Amino acid sequence: MQPTTEAERARLRQSLIGNFLLLLFGLGVLGFLVAVDRAEWFTLRPVSGTSVALSHAATGKADAGALRPEESIKR
């Protein structure tokens, strides 16, 4: 193994840092393009029925989705 000079080490270090930054940039662009295409991944949805009920109660829409008794009878 040949001894490396300080200049060679600095060049190698700069090359590795440059390649790493280029990789990070590429992954960032890829992540951005995926996020633009999949906007529905970033919408907040209620996880359970209880959270839906609490949300409706808090906003005053407690009966917005409820059926009236006469509507629930199928004819």
N, C-alpha and C positions, 0 to 999 in steps of 0.2 A: 504494500500500500504506500503510495507516494504521499509525502507530507504536503498539505495544501497551504497555500499562502493566505494571508488575511484578505487580499483582494479577491481571490477565488471564493473564499467563504462568503464574503459580502455579496458577490454576484449570485452565488447559489441561493443565499437567503432571500435576495430580492426576487429571484426567479420563482421561488416557492411561494412567497407572499403574493406575487402577481398572479400566479396560477390559482391560488386559493381565492383571491378576490374575484377573479374572473368566474370561478365556479360558483361563488356566492351570488354574483350578479345574474348568472344564468338561471340558478335555482329561484331567485327572486322574480325574474321575468316569467318563468314557468308557473310559479305560484300565482302571480298576478293574472296570467291568462286563464288559468283554471278557475280562479275566483270570479273573473268577469263572466265566464261561461256558466258557472254554477251559482248564481246569485241566491237561489232558494236555500242554499246551505246556510246562509247568514240571516235568515228570518227567524224571529223568536216565535216558537209555538208552545202552547201549554203542554206539559208532560202528562198530566192526569186529569181526570174528570173533576176532581176537587179543585184543582187550580183554575179550571175553566169556570166553575161555579163561583169561586171567590173573585175572579176577574169580572164576571158579569155583575156580581153583587156590588163590587166596588164602583163600577161605572154606571150603575143604575139600570142595567139591562137584565135584571134578574129574570123577568118573564119573557124576554125577547124570543127565546128558542122553545119555550114551553107550549104544549098543545092545550087547547081548551078541552074539557071533558067530552063535549059533543064531537070534536074533531078526531078524537082518538078511537071512536067506534067505527070500524070498517063496515061498510054496507055492501 
